[in-house]
Amino acid sequence: ALVDIPLFWTLMCLMFGVLLLLNRVFPLQASEVLILVTCAIGYGVSLVLLIYLIAFIFRRGRSNRYLWSFSFILVS
């Protein structure tokens, strides 16, 4: 988690940076962008920690790994 969460933050900041650089007219106010970034960072951290929790719970058996992969694809 010490590597995955900062990696997610880095990718998220790069994504928002590219979005700001490529759009000449940005329809959102500064407060709305701050709320959007905060929600995206919170979502990423909670999803990474949920994946680690499920990996530790089902560490012994690999019988339902496809079910969890499918459910994460649907959620995302």
Backbone hydrogen bonds, N-H to C=O, Kabsch-Sander energy under -0.5 kcal/mol:
donor,donor_aa,acceptor,acceptor_aa,energy
5,I,1,A,-1.9
7,L,3,V,-1.8
8,F,4,D,-2.3
9,W,5,I,-2.4
10,T,6,P,-2.4
11,L,7,L,-2.4
12,M,8,F,-2.7
13,C,9,W,-2.5
14,L,10,T,-2.3
15,M,11,L,-2.3
16,F,12,M,-2.3
17,G,13,C,-2.2
18,V,14,L,-2.5
19,L,15,M,-2.1
20,L,16,F,-2.2
21,L,17,G,-2.2
22,L,18,V,-2.4
23,N,19,L,-1.3
24,R,22,L,-0.6
26,F,24,R,-0.6
33,V,29,Q,-2.0
34,L,30,A,-2.0
35,I,31,S,-1.9
36,L,32,E,-2.2
37,V,33,V,-2.6
38,T,34,L,-2.3
39,C,35,I,-2.4
40,A,36,L,-2.2
41,I,37,V,-2.5
42,G,38,T,-2.3
43,Y,39,C,-2.4
44,G,40,A,-2.1
45,V,41,I,-2.3
46,S,42,G,-2.2
47,L,43,Y,-2.2
48,V,44,G,-2.3
49,L,45,V,-2.3
50,L,46,S,-2.0
51,I,47,L,-2.1
52,Y,48,V,-2.0
53,L,49,L,-2.1
54,I,50,L,-2.5
55,A,51,I,-2.2
56,F,52,Y,-2.1
57,I,53,L,-2.0
58,F,54,I,-2.4
59,R,56,F,-0.8
65,R,62,R,-0.9
68,W,64,N,-1.7
69,S,65,R,-2.1
70,F,66,Y,-2.3
71,S,67,L,-2.2
72,F,68,W,-2.3
73,I,69,S,-1.9
74,L,70,F,-2.1
75,V,71,S,-2.2
76,S,72,F,-2.4
